[in-house]
């Protein structure tokens, strides 16, 4: 969900699955902050599992998502 919020802000999406995208309803900066909040909460929940392999997997997934967004924006510069 967090990556969808961030992606809609970066892409300027008007729709998400046929309904208005969050940045069309709420200020984009609030959408980014909500995405950060969701990521932080997910990280806290993963850490509570006390499973280093799951923590490593989730950290890698988060890094991959951010890297993908950065690569998408490279055409803007």
Phi and psi restraints in degrees (range 20) as a CNS / XPLOR table:
assign (resid 1 and name C) (resid 2 and name N)
       (resid 2 and name CA) (resid 2 and name C) 1.0 -60.6 20.0 2
assign (resid 2 and name N) (resid 2 and name CA)
       (resid 2 and name C) (resid 3 and name N) 1.0 -42.6 20.0 2
assign (resid 2 and name C) (resid 3 and name N)
       (resid 3 and name CA) (resid 3 and name C) 1.0 -67.8 20.0 2
assign (resid 3 and name N) (resid 3 and name CA)
       (resid 3 and name C) (resid 4 and name N) 1.0 -31.4 20.0 2
assign (resid 3 and name C) (resid 4 and name N)
       (resid 4 and name CA) (resid 4 and name C) 1.0 -66.3 20.0 2
assign (resid 4 and name N) (resid 4 and name CA)
       (resid 4 and name C) (resid 5 and name N) 1.0 -41.6 20.0 2
assign (resid 4 and name C) (resid 5 and name N)
       (resid 5 and name CA) (resid 5 and name C) 1.0 -60.6 20.0 2
assign (resid 5 and name N) (resid 5 and name CA)
       (resid 5 and name C) (resid 6 and name N) 1.0 -48.9 20.0 2
assign (resid 5 and name C) (resid 6 and name N)
       (resid 6 and name CA) (resid 6 and name C) 1.0 -63.3 20.0 2
assign (resid 6 and name N) (resid 6 and name CA)
       (resid 6 and name C) (resid 7 and name N) 1.0 -42.6 20.0 2
assign (resid 6 and name C) (resid 7 and name N)
       (resid 7 and name CA) (resid 7 and name C) 1.0 -63.0 20.0 2
assign (resid 7 and name N) (resid 7 and name CA)
       (resid 7 and name C) (resid 8 and name N) 1.0 -42.3 20.0 2
assign (resid 7 and name C) (resid 8 and name N)
       (resid 8 and name CA) (resid 8 and name C) 1.0 -64.0 20.0 2
assign (resid 8 and name N) (resid 8 and name CA)
       (resid 8 and name C) (resid 9 and name N) 1.0 -36.7 20.0 2
assign (resid 8 and name C) (resid 9 and name N)
       (resid 9 and name CA) (resid 9 and name C) 1.0 -66.7 20.0 2
assign (resid 9 and name N) (resid 9 and name CA)
       (resid 9 and name C) (resid 10 and name N) 1.0 -48.0 20.0 2
assign (resid 9 and name C) (resid 10 and name N)
       (resid 10 and name CA) (resid 10 and name C) 1.0 -65.7 20.0 2
assign (resid 10 and name N) (resid 10 and name CA)
       (resid 10 and name C) (resid 11 and name N) 1.0 -38.8 20.0 2
assign (resid 10 and name C) (resid 11 and name N)
       (resid 11 and name CA) (resid 11 and name C) 1.0 -84.7 20.0 2
assign (resid 11 and name N) (resid 11 and name CA)
       (resid 11 and name C) (resid 12 and name N) 1.0 -12.8 20.0 2
assign (resid 11 and name C) (resid 12 and name N)
       (resid 12 and name CA) (resid 12 and name C) 1.0 65.2 20.0 2
assign (resid 12 and name N) (resid 12 and name CA)
       (resid 12 and name C) (resid 13 and name N) 1.0 33.4 20.0 2
assign (resid 12 and name C) (resid 13 and name N)
       (resid 13 and name CA) (resid 13 and name C) 1.0 -62.0 20.0 2
assign (resid 13 and name N) (resid 13 and name CA)
       (resid 13 and name C) (resid 14 and name N) 1.0 137.0 20.0 2
assign (resid 13 and name C) (resid 14 and name N)
       (resid 14 and name CA) (resid 14 and name C) 1.0 -87.9 20.0 2
assign (resid 14 and name N) (resid 14 and name CA)
       (resid 14 and name C) (resid 15 and name N) 1.0 -34.7 20.0 2
assign (resid 14 and name C) (resid 15 and name N)
       (resid 15 and name CA) (resid 15 and name C) 1.0 -127.8 20.0 2
assign (resid 15 and name N) (resid 15 and name CA)
       (resid 15 and name C) (resid 16 and name N) 1.0 149.5 20.0 2
assign (resid 15 and name C) (resid 16 and name N)
       (resid 16 and name CA) (resid 16 and name C) 1.0 -132.7 20.0 2
assign (resid 16 and name N) (resid 16 and name CA)
       (resid 16 and name C) (resid 17 and name N) 1.0 109.6 20.0 2
assign (resid 16 and name C) (resid 17 and name N)
       (resid 17 and name CA) (resid 17 and name C) 1.0 55.3 20.0 2
assign (resid 17 and name N) (resid 17 and name CA)
       (resid 17 and name C) (resid 18 and name N) 1.0 41.4 20.0 2
assign (resid 17 and name C) (resid 18 and name N)
       (resid 18 and name CA) (resid 18 and name C) 1.0 85.6 20.0 2
assign (resid 18 and name N) (resid 18 and name CA)
       (resid 18 and name C) (resid 19 and name N) 1.0 -2.8 20.0 2
assign (resid 18 and name C) (resid 19 and name N)
       (resid 19 and name CA) (resid 19 and name C) 1.0 -120.2 20.0 2
assign (resid 19 and name N) (resid 19 and name CA)
       (resid 19 and name C) (resid 20 and name N) 1.0 159.9 20.0 2
assign (resid 19 and name C) (resid 20 and name N)
       (resid 20 and name CA) (resid 20 and name C) 1.0 -55.4 20.0 2
assign (resid 20 and name N) (resid 20 and name CA)
       (resid 20 and name C) (resid 21 and name N) 1.0 133.6 20.0 2
assign (resid 20 and name C) (resid 21 and name N)
       (resid 21 and name CA) (resid 21 and name C) 1.0 -67.5 20.0 2
assign (resid 21 and name N) (resid 21 and name CA)
       (resid 21 and name C) (resid 22 and name N) 1.0 152.0 20.0 2
assign (resid 21 and name C) (resid 22 and name N)
       (resid 22 and name CA) (resid 22 and name C) 1.0 -51.9 20.0 2
assign (resid 22 and name N) (resid 22 and name CA)
       (resid 22 and name C) (resid 23 and name N) 1.0 -42.6 20.0 2
assign (resid 22 and name C) (resid 23 and name N)
       (resid 23 and name CA) (resid 23 and name C) 1.0 -66.7 20.0 2
assign (resid 23 and name N) (resid 23 and name CA)
       (resid 23 and name C) (resid 24 and name N) 1.0 -11.1 20.0 2
assign (resid 23 and name C) (resid 24 and name N)
       (resid 24 and name CA) (resid 24 and name C) 1.0 -85.7 20.0 2
assign (resid 24 and name N) (resid 24 and name CA)
       (resid 24 and name C) (resid 25 and name N) 1.0 -16.8 20.0 2
assign (resid 24 and name C) (resid 25 and name N)
       (resid 25 and name CA) (resid 25 and name C) 1.0 -104.0 20.0 2
assign (resid 25 and name N) (resid 25 and name CA)
       (resid 25 and name C) (resid 26 and name N) 1.0 -40.6 20.0 2
assign (resid 25 and name C) (resid 26 and name N)
       (resid 26 and name CA) (resid 26 and name C) 1.0 -117.0 20.0 2
assign (resid 26 and name N) (resid 26 and name CA)
       (resid 26 and name C) (resid 27 and name N) 1.0 159.1 20.0 2
assign (resid 26 and name C) (resid 27 and name N)
       (resid 27 and name CA) (resid 27 and name C) 1.0 -59.8 20.0 2
assign (resid 27 and name N) (resid 27 and name CA)
       (resid 27 and name C) (resid 28 and name N) 1.0 138.2 20.0 2
assign (resid 27 and name C) (resid 28 and name N)
       (resid 28 and name CA) (resid 28 and name C) 1.0 -55.2 20.0 2
assign (resid 28 and name N) (resid 28 and name CA)
       (resid 28 and name C) (resid 29 and name N) 1.0 -37.9 20.0 2
assign (resid 28 and name C) (resid 29 and name N)
       (resid 29 and name CA) (resid 29 and name C) 1.0 -65.0 20.0 2
assign (resid 29 and name N) (resid 29 and name CA)
       (resid 29 and name C) (resid 30 and name N) 1.0 -32.9 20.0 2
assign (resid 29 and name C) (resid 30 and name N)
       (resid 30 and name CA) (resid 30 and name C) 1.0 -68.6 20.0 2
assign (resid 30 and name N) (resid 30 and name CA)
       (resid 30 and name C) (resid 31 and name N) 1.0 -37.4 20.0 2
assign (resid 30 and name C) (resid 31 and name N)
       (resid 31 and name CA) (resid 31 and name C) 1.0 -62.8 20.0 2
assign (resid 31 and name N) (resid 31 and name CA)
       (resid 31 and name C) (resid 32 and name N) 1.0 -41.8 20.0 2
assign (resid 31 and name C) (resid 32 and name N)
       (resid 32 and name CA) (resid 32 and name C) 1.0 -63.8 20.0 2
assign (resid 32 and name N) (resid 32 and name CA)
       (resid 32 and name C) (resid 33 and name N) 1.0 -44.9 20.0 2
assign (resid 32 and name C) (resid 33 and name N)
       (resid 33 and name CA) (resid 33 and name C) 1.0 -63.3 20.0 2
assign (resid 33 and name N) (resid 33 and name CA)
       (resid 33 and name C) (resid 34 and name N) 1.0 -39.6 20.0 2
assign (resid 33 and name C) (resid 34 and name N)
       (resid 34 and name CA) (resid 34 and name C) 1.0 -64.0 20.0 2
assign (resid 34 and name N) (resid 34 and name CA)
       (resid 34 and name C) (resid 35 and name N) 1.0 -38.2 20.0 2
assign (resid 34 and name C) (resid 35 and name N)
       (resid 35 and name CA) (resid 35 and name C) 1.0 -62.1 20.0 2
assign (resid 35 and name N) (resid 35 and name CA)
       (resid 35 and name C) (resid 36 and name N) 1.0 -42.9 20.0 2
assign (resid 35 and name C) (resid 36 and name N)
       (resid 36 and name CA) (resid 36 and name C) 1.0 -62.3 20.0 2
assign (resid 36 and name N) (resid 36 and name CA)
       (resid 36 and name C) (resid 37 and name N) 1.0 -42.3 20.0 2
assign (resid 36 and name C) (resid 37 and name N)
       (resid 37 and name CA) (resid 37 and name C) 1.0 -61.8 20.0 2
assign (resid 37 and name N) (resid 37 and name CA)
       (resid 37 and name C) (resid 38 and name N) 1.0 -45.7 20.0 2
assign (resid 37 and name C) (resid 38 and name N)
       (resid 38 and name CA) (resid 38 and name C) 1.0 -61.6 20.0 2
assign (resid 38 and name N) (resid 38 and name CA)
       (resid 38 and name C) (resid 39 and name N) 1.0 -40.3 20.0 2
assign (resid 38 and name C) (resid 39 and name N)
       (resid 39 and name CA) (resid 39 and name C) 1.0 -63.4 20.0 2
assign (resid 39 and name N) (resid 39 and name CA)
       (resid 39 and name C) (resid 40 and name N) 1.0 -42.1 20.0 2
assign (resid 39 and name C) (resid 40 and name N)
       (resid 40 and name CA) (resid 40 and name C) 1.0 -64.7 20.0 2
assign (resid 40 and name N) (resid 40 and name CA)
       (resid 40 and name C) (resid 41 and name N) 1.0 -43.7 20.0 2
assign (resid 40 and name C) (resid 41 and name N)
       (resid 41 and name CA) (resid 41 and name C) 1.0 -63.6 20.0 2
assign (resid 41 and name N) (resid 41 and name CA)
       (resid 41 and name C) (resid 42 and name N) 1.0 -43.1 20.0 2
assign (resid 41 and name C) (resid 42 and name N)
       (resid 42 and name CA) (resid 42 and name C) 1.0 -60.8 20.0 2
assign (resid 42 and name N) (resid 42 and name CA)
       (resid 42 and name C) (resid 43 and name N) 1.0 -40.6 20.0 2
assign (resid 42 and name C) (resid 43 and name N)
       (resid 43 and name CA) (resid 43 and name C) 1.0 -63.1 20.0 2
assign (resid 43 and name N) (resid 43 and name CA)
       (resid 43 and name C) (resid 44 and name N) 1.0 -42.6 20.0 2
assign (resid 43 and name C) (resid 44 and name N)
       (resid 44 and name CA) (resid 44 and name C) 1.0 -62.0 20.0 2
assign (resid 44 and name N) (resid 44 and name CA)
       (resid 44 and name C) (resid 45 and name N) 1.0 -41.2 20.0 2
assign (resid 44 and name C) (resid 45 and name N)
       (resid 45 and name CA) (resid 45 and name C) 1.0 -65.6 20.0 2
assign (resid 45 and name N) (resid 45 and name CA)
       (resid 45 and name C) (resid 46 and name N) 1.0 -38.9 20.0 2
assign (resid 45 and name C) (resid 46 and name N)
       (resid 46 and name CA) (resid 46 and name C) 1.0 -65.7 20.0 2
assign (resid 46 and name N) (resid 46 and name CA)
       (resid 46 and name C) (resid 47 and name N) 1.0 -42.5 20.0 2
assign (resid 46 and name C) (resid 47 and name N)
       (resid 47 and name CA) (resid 47 and name C) 1.0 -62.2 20.0 2
assign (resid 47 and name N) (resid 47 and name CA)
       (resid 47 and name C) (resid 48 and name N) 1.0 -34.5 20.0 2
assign (resid 47 and name C) (resid 48 and name N)
       (resid 48 and name CA) (resid 48 and name C) 1.0 -64.9 20.0 2
assign (resid 48 and name N) (resid 48 and name CA)
       (resid 48 and name C) (resid 49 and name N) 1.0 -19.5 20.0 2
assign (resid 48 and name C) (resid 49 and name N)
       (resid 49 and name CA) (resid 49 and name C) 1.0 -69.4 20.0 2
assign (resid 49 and name N) (resid 49 and name CA)
       (resid 49 and name C) (resid 50 and name N) 1.0 -22.0 20.0 2
assign (resid 49 and name C) (resid 50 and name N)
       (resid 50 and name CA) (resid 50 and name C) 1.0 55.6 20.0 2
assign (resid 50 and name N) (resid 50 and name CA)
       (resid 50 and name C) (resid 51 and name N) 1.0 40.4 20.0 2
assign (resid 50 and name C) (resid 51 and name N)
       (resid 51 and name CA) (resid 51 and name C) 1.0 -122.6 20.0 2
assign (resid 51 and name N) (resid 51 and name CA)
       (resid 51 and name C) (resid 52 and name N) 1.0 103.4 20.0 2
assign (resid 51 and name C) (resid 52 and name N)
       (resid 52 and name CA) (resid 52 and name C) 1.0 -57.0 20.0 2
assign (resid 52 and name N) (resid 52 and name CA)
       (resid 52 and name C) (resid 53 and name N) 1.0 -33.0 20.0 2
assign (resid 52 and name C) (resid 53 and name N)
       (resid 53 and name CA) (resid 53 and name C) 1.0 -68.3 20.0 2
assign (resid 53 and name N) (resid 53 and name CA)
       (resid 53 and name C) (resid 54 and name N) 1.0 -41.1 20.0 2
assign (resid 53 and name C) (resid 54 and name N)
       (resid 54 and name CA) (resid 54 and name C) 1.0 -67.1 20.0 2
assign (resid 54 and name N) (resid 54 and name CA)
       (resid 54 and name C) (resid 55 and name N) 1.0 -42.3 20.0 2
assign (resid 54 and name C) (resid 55 and name N)
       (resid 55 and name CA) (resid 55 and name C) 1.0 -60.3 20.0 2
assign (resid 55 and name N) (resid 55 and name CA)
       (resid 55 and name C) (resid 56 and name N) 1.0 -44.2 20.0 2
assign (resid 55 and name C) (resid 56 and name N)
       (resid 56 and name CA) (resid 56 and name C) 1.0 -62.4 20.0 2
assign (resid 56 and name N) (resid 56 and name CA)
       (resid 56 and name C) (resid 57 and name N) 1.0 -43.9 20.0 2
assign (resid 56 and name C) (resid 57 and name N)
       (resid 57 and name CA) (resid 57 and name C) 1.0 -61.3 20.0 2
assign (resid 57 and name N) (resid 57 and name CA)
       (resid 57 and name C) (resid 58 and name N) 1.0 -47.3 20.0 2
assign (resid 57 and name C) (resid 58 and name N)
       (resid 58 and name CA) (resid 58 and name C) 1.0 -65.2 20.0 2
assign (resid 58 and name N) (resid 58 and name CA)
       (resid 58 and name C) (resid 59 and name N) 1.0 -38.3 20.0 2
assign (resid 58 and name C) (resid 59 and name N)
       (resid 59 and name CA) (resid 59 and name C) 1.0 -63.3 20.0 2
assign (resid 59 and name N) (resid 59 and name CA)
       (resid 59 and name C) (resid 60 and name N) 1.0 -42.6 20.0 2
assign (resid 59 and name C) (resid 60 and name N)
       (resid 60 and name CA) (resid 60 and name C) 1.0 -64.7 20.0 2
assign (resid 60 and name N) (resid 60 and name CA)
       (resid 60 and name C) (resid 61 and name N) 1.0 -41.6 20.0 2
assign (resid 60 and name C) (resid 61 and name N)
       (resid 61 and name CA) (resid 61 and name C) 1.0 -62.2 20.0 2
assign (resid 61 and name N) (resid 61 and name CA)
       (resid 61 and name C) (resid 62 and name N) 1.0 -42.3 20.0 2
assign (resid 61 and name C) (resid 62 and name N)
       (resid 62 and name CA) (resid 62 and name C) 1.0 -63.5 20.0 2
assign (resid 62 and name N) (resid 62 and name CA)
       (resid 62 and name C) (resid 63 and name N) 1.0 -44.1 20.0 2
assign (resid 62 and name C) (resid 63 and name N)
       (resid 63 and name CA) (resid 63 and name C) 1.0 -62.8 20.0 2
assign (resid 63 and name N) (resid 63 and name CA)
       (resid 63 and name C) (resid 64 and name N) 1.0 -41.0 20.0 2
assign (resid 63 and name C) (resid 64 and name N)
       (resid 64 and name CA) (resid 64 and name C) 1.0 -64.2 20.0 2
assign (resid 64 and name N) (resid 64 and name CA)
       (resid 64 and name C) (resid 65 and name N) 1.0 -41.1 20.0 2
assign (resid 64 and name C) (resid 65 and name N)
       (resid 65 and name CA) (resid 65 and name C) 1.0 -61.4 20.0 2
assign (resid 65 and name N) (resid 65 and name CA)
       (resid 65 and name C) (resid 66 and name N) 1.0 -46.1 20.0 2
assign (resid 65 and name C) (resid 66 and name N)
       (resid 66 and name CA) (resid 66 and name C) 1.0 -65.8 20.0 2
assign (resid 66 and name N) (resid 66 and name CA)
       (resid 66 and name C) (resid 67 and name N) 1.0 -42.2 20.0 2
assign (resid 66 and name C) (resid 67 and name N)
       (resid 67 and name CA) (resid 67 and name C) 1.0 -59.9 20.0 2
assign (resid 67 and name N) (resid 67 and name CA)
       (resid 67 and name C) (resid 68 and name N) 1.0 -41.0 20.0 2
assign (resid 67 and name C) (resid 68 and name N)
       (resid 68 and name CA) (resid 68 and name C) 1.0 -61.9 20.0 2
assign (resid 68 and name N) (resid 68 and name CA)
       (resid 68 and name C) (resid 69 and name N) 1.0 -41.3 20.0 2
assign (resid 68 and name C) (resid 69 and name N)
       (resid 69 and name CA) (resid 69 and name C) 1.0 -65.4 20.0 2
assign (resid 69 and name N) (resid 69 and name CA)
       (resid 69 and name C) (resid 70 and name N) 1.0 -40.6 20.0 2
assign (resid 69 and name C) (resid 70 and name N)
       (resid 70 and name CA) (resid 70 and name C) 1.0 -62.7 20.0 2
assign (resid 70 and name N) (resid 70 and name CA)
       (resid 70 and name C) (resid 71 and name N) 1.0 -44.0 20.0 2
assign (resid 70 and name C) (resid 71 and name N)
       (resid 71 and name CA) (resid 71 and name C) 1.0 -64.1 20.0 2
assign (resid 71 and name N) (resid 71 and name CA)
       (resid 71 and name C) (resid 72 and name N) 1.0 -33.9 20.0 2
assign (resid 71 and name C) (resid 72 and name N)
       (resid 72 and name CA) (resid 72 and name C) 1.0 -65.5 20.0 2
assign (resid 72 and name N) (resid 72 and name CA)
       (resid 72 and name C) (resid 73 and name N) 1.0 -33.9 20.0 2
assign (resid 72 and name C) (resid 73 and name N)
       (resid 73 and name CA) (resid 73 and name C) 1.0 -82.8 20.0 2
assign (resid 73 and name N) (resid 73 and name CA)
       (resid 73 and name C) (resid 74 and name N) 1.0 -9.5 20.0 2
assign (resid 73 and name C) (resid 74 and name N)
       (resid 74 and name CA) (resid 74 and name C) 1.0 -62.7 20.0 2
assign (resid 74 and name N) (resid 74 and name CA)
       (resid 74 and name C) (resid 75 and name N) 1.0 -24.7 20.0 2
assign (resid 74 and name C) (resid 75 and name N)
       (resid 75 and name CA) (resid 75 and name C) 1.0 -73.0 20.0 2
assign (resid 75 and name N) (resid 75 and name CA)
       (resid 75 and name C) (resid 76 and name N) 1.0 -13.3 20.0 2
assign (resid 75 and name C) (resid 76 and name N)
       (resid 76 and name CA) (resid 76 and name C) 1.0 -78.5 20.0 2
assign (resid 76 and name N) (resid 76 and name CA)
       (resid 76 and name C) (resid 77 and name N) 1.0 -17.9 20.0 2
